[in-house]
Each structure stands twice: as structure tokens, then as C-alpha cells.
Amino acid sequence: MNTCLIPRNLEELGEALGQLTGKSLILAGGTDLVLQMRAKHLEPDVLLSLSDVSALRDIIITPERAVIGAMATMARVKEATDGLSDLQALADAAGGVGSPQIRNKGTIGGNVANASPAADLPSVLWLLNAQVDILCPGGLRRVLPIQQFFQGKDGRKTQLELGEVIVSFTIDRTALQGWRSAFHKLGHRSQVTISRIGMAIALRLNSEGIIEDARVVAGAIKPIPFQLPAAEDILRGKRPEPTPGLCIALGETFKGNTRRVYKENAAKGVFEDTLKLFAR
Ligand SMILES: Cc1cc2nc3c(=O)[nH]c(=O)nc-3n(C[C@H](O)[C@H](O)[C@H](O)COP(=O)(O)OP(=O)(O)OC[C@H]3O[C@@H](n4cnc5c(N)ncnc54)[C@H](O)[C@@H]3O)c2cc1C
């Protein structure tokens, strides 16, 4: 490595981004990147660390919106959102990432930018219709809905261009008034496990506990999260309890998969376990 850049604020970061080349790397908590650098013997010409830009760590939650800085660690995301019923899925997902050590280092921005199909936060941010605030070289900004962020062109997994970083994620809480959310995942183990299937569910219940409206987003099944409208239709008008017909709603998802029966049943189980979280 020739150069290590450690900007101290957003202005310096914007300038530093202009110095990056195709061989440069951006470092957040390092829980993904350091492993990739070792495995692939990556030797960047420039390593840009986001560690000292304090604005990237801010978490600001008001009744109107939640703005979560890209460098907010999973531990802080969990702490800030736990108990807020509309944002509870964020706390569930962040609180279930890896181990305490990983949650103290790993950031929400790194989880999303890394764009692993198995990452837990993307499906929740998708569920909550988060907007991704991006800083470009020279300091220009652009904003993308998370649903568009993962539609990378030319084999890229995200829309981030060379020298762009995620600044924050913004969630409009006014659109979530009356909604509750939850996230649950299936992995190989109960702890420090990588998702095989993740379910992010948001429900709007009436005073009798009947589901008036539902949003369901699955993660870790396909390369990027996706919404399950058939499952949402089944939930409307019912209580948040195990519901017949769910396998049928999930059936199309696994069409052509050699392990379809297992996957369908596993997804149904994760779905039902996520619904049980609404009894909290
Ligand atoms: C033992 C272990 C267990 C884990 N368990 C889970 C789990 O249960 N669930 C889960 O989802 N993940 C898990 N992970 C993965 C990892 O911890 C997360 O993806 C983490 O959130 C990544 O954040 P980071 O800050 O460490 O990113 P880094 O490793 O620093 O960066 C990851 C990638 O994102 C890019 N990047 C980082 N920040 C930005 C930004 N602001 N803008 C643009 N690009 C950026 C980097 O350049 C790099 O390409 C686990 C990892 C380990 C090692």
C-alpha cells in the first residue's frame, strides 16, 4: 500500500474520494474487508479509512424520521432502535449480527455496501423504504431508494461508482405511523451465523389485532432482497399467527431450486417465527 488517507470531516472525505483509483479500498469497521484483503491478497494503492469522520457515526431519530450514519456500528443501531415498534426490525437484525465483537466493529454502511446476499440489514432497510445518501468525489451528494441501490450494472452489486461512499440511511417515520416491524433469520447455528433465509415483516394492526396492511421482504434467498406480495395478501385480514397457504405463496420463489421442498418449509418456518415476534 502506498497511501493511507484518514479524513476528519465530510469536506476532507469528499476531497479524498477524488484521489481513489480502481485499485483503492475504503475501510469502515473492517469485519468484511480485512478478511477479503487477506483471502484475495489485495494490495490497494490507497486505503481510505472512514474511522475519523464523526458525522458518519451520527444516529438521529425523531418522530418524523430516522437518519442512521453509515459508520454506526451494529451495537449502536440496535441500542438506538430497540423498543421503537416501527423500527424494531432494525434492532432485531443489528442485534443478531455475528458476536458482540463483530457488532462493536461492523457498521451498517459496510453491511450494505458489501452487498453480500447473506447480509441481514439490506432486507430490513428495504422493508422500511430507506433512502441511501451517497457522497461523491468532490463533495456532491445523491440519494437513492435502497431498492435501486442494489440494482448494480455491469456485474456490480450496487450502484456505487468509483470513489462514492454511503453517508447515511434515512427512514421516513411518518409513513410508518401505526406500523410495527420485526426481523428473524435462519442460519446453521443459533449464534454467529450467516443467514440462509431472513424475513423482514412490517404489519399495521387495528385495535382488535387484525392485520390491516402488511409488507414482507425476504433476504438471503436471492442475490438481493425481494418483496413477497403473495404472502402480504395472505396476511391481510388475519391475526399475526401461523397462516395456512403460506407455502403456496412462497412456492414461486423457489421454483427450479433443487432443494425446493426443504427451502419452502424452512422459509415458512422463518416466516412464522417472525410473526410470533409481534406478540412482544
Ligand atoms: C464472524 C463474523 C460474523 C458475521 N455475522 C454476520 C451476520 O450475522 N449478519 C450479517 O449481516 N453480517 C455478518 N458478518 C459480516 C460483517 O460483520 C458485516 O457485513 C459488517 O456490517 C460490515 O461492516 P464493516 O464496517 O466491517 O465493513 P468493512 O469490512 O470495513 O467494509 C465492507 C465493504 O463495504 C465497503 N464500505 C464500508 N463502508 C462503506 C461506506 N460507508 N460507503 C461505501 N462503501 C463502504 C468497504 O469498502 C468494503 O468493500 C459477519 C462477519 C464476521 C467476520
The ligand as an ORCA input file, in Angstrom:
! r2SCAN-3c Opt
* xyz 0 1
  C     -17.580    -13.782     12.391
  C     -18.468    -12.913     11.546
  C     -19.833    -12.986     11.698
  C     -20.669    -12.191     10.930
  N     -22.021    -12.307     11.088
  C     -22.849    -11.572     10.325
  C     -24.266    -11.699     10.478
  O     -24.790    -12.433     11.305
  N     -25.048    -10.938      9.665
  C     -24.517    -10.074      8.747
  O     -25.291     -9.414      8.052
  N     -23.182     -9.927      8.586
  C     -22.337    -10.660      9.356
  N     -20.988    -10.527      9.198
  C     -20.473     -9.610      8.160
  C     -19.989     -8.207      8.655
  O     -19.737     -8.141     10.018
  C     -20.948     -7.122      8.239
  O     -21.212     -7.144      6.854
  C     -20.423     -5.711      8.657
  O     -21.564     -4.969      8.941
  C     -19.563     -4.973      7.610
  O     -19.270     -3.667      8.091
  P     -17.776     -3.154      8.284
  O     -17.877     -1.816      8.874
  O     -16.952     -4.131      8.999
  O     -17.341     -3.056      6.747
  P     -15.902     -3.226      6.108
  O     -15.444     -4.620      6.262
  O     -14.980     -2.148      6.543
  O     -16.303     -2.947      4.575
  C     -17.083     -3.880      3.838
  C     -17.196     -3.360      2.385
  O     -18.023     -2.221      2.340
  C     -17.307     -1.080      1.848
  N     -17.748      0.043      2.670
  C     -17.785      0.107      4.019
  N     -18.378      1.231      4.421
  C     -18.716      1.917      3.300
  C     -19.379      3.146      3.054
  N     -19.821      3.950      4.054
  N     -19.574      3.542      1.773
  C     -19.138      2.763      0.751
  N     -18.516      1.569      0.909
  C     -18.309      1.161      2.174
  C     -15.833     -1.414      2.011
  O     -15.043     -0.741      1.064
  C     -15.856     -2.919      1.774
  O     -15.896     -3.205      0.407
  C     -20.122    -11.300      9.968
  C     -18.731    -11.204      9.824
  C     -17.901    -11.998     10.595
  C     -16.413    -11.880     10.420
*
